[in-house]
């Protein structure tokens, strides 16, 4: 399983790229996963510096997506490698350099 962490300027740009790469298609106005895609998660903005009582939060630029798929896809400049993942997928550890299925 491949887990991609992706960053785009806008939500629309992200979904357009994911559609062009064949991760999903729209059938009768519903998003249907294709070609080994297991999940597309729109994360949105990510806080870089949390807000305090006297300052507003600072966000990383752009918006973020997570993609879980059996396929290998070239995302080039949109693929990011955060030190601390925003969240984990069911059955996968957070912060693994190479995510692998958790054994019970």
C-alpha positions in Angstrom: 0.0 0.0 0.0 1.3 3.5 -0.8 0.4 6.5 1.3 1.0 9.9 -0.3 1.0 13.2 1.6 0.1 15.9 -1.0 0.2 19.7 -1.0 -1.6 22.0 -3.5 -2.4 25.7 -3.7 -6.1 25.1 -3.6 -8.6 22.3 -3.0 -9.8 22.5 -6.6 -6.2 22.1 -7.9 -5.8 19.0 -5.7 -8.9 17.3 -6.9 -8.2 18.2 -10.5 -4.7 16.6 -10.3 -6.1 13.5 -8.5 -8.8 13.1 -11.2 -6.2 13.5 -14.0 -4.0 10.8 -12.4 -6.9 8.4 -12.4 -7.4 8.0 -8.6 -11.1 8.6 -8.9 -13.9 9.4 -11.3 -17.2 11.1 -10.9 -20.3 8.9 -11.7 -23.7 10.4 -11.3 -22.2 13.3 -9.2 -20.5 10.9 -6.8 -16.8 10.3 -6.3 -15.8 6.7 -7.1 -12.3 5.4 -6.4 -10.4 3.8 -9.3 -7.1 2.1 -10.0 -6.3 0.8 -6.5 -7.4 3.9 -4.6 -8.5 3.1 -1.1 -8.9 6.6 0.3 -8.6 10.3 -0.6 -8.7 12.5 2.5 -8.9 16.2 2.1 -7.0 17.6 5.1 -7.3 21.3 4.3 -4.9 23.8 5.9 -2.4 22.6 8.5 -1.4 24.7 11.5 2.4 25.5 11.6 2.3 27.6 14.7 -0.7 27.2 17.1 -2.6 30.3 18.2 -1.9 31.7 21.6 -3.9 34.1 23.8 -2.1 37.0 22.0 -1.4 35.7 18.5 -3.3 34.0 15.7 -2.3 30.6 14.3 0.1 30.5 11.4 -0.7 28.0 8.7 1.5 26.2 6.1 0.8 27.5 2.6 -1.8 25.7 0.5 -4.0 22.8 1.4 -3.2 19.1 2.0 -4.5 15.7 1.0 -3.7 12.1 2.0 -4.0 9.4 -0.6 -3.9 5.6 0.1 -3.6 3.5 -3.0 -2.0 0.2 -4.3 -0.7 2.1 -7.3 2.6 4.0 -7.6 1.9 7.5 -8.8 4.3 10.4 -9.6 3.2 13.5 -7.9 6.5 15.4 -8.3 6.4 18.8 -6.5 3.0 18.1 -4.8 4.3 15.2 -2.7 5.5 16.3 0.7 7.2 14.3 3.5 6.1 15.8 6.8 7.9 14.7 9.9 4.7 14.4 11.8 1.7 13.1 9.7 -1.5 14.9 10.2 -3.3 11.6 11.0 -2.7 7.9 10.6 -4.8 5.5 8.4 -6.5 2.6 10.1 -3.9 -0.2 10.4 -0.9 2.1 9.7 1.4 3.7 12.3 1.9 7.4 12.4 5.4 8.8 11.5 6.7 5.7 9.7 9.3 6.6 7.1 7.8 3.8 4.9 4.3 3.0 6.2 3.7 -0.6 6.6 0.7 -2.6 7.9 0.6 -3.0 11.7 0.7 -6.6 12.8 -1.6 -7.5 15.7 
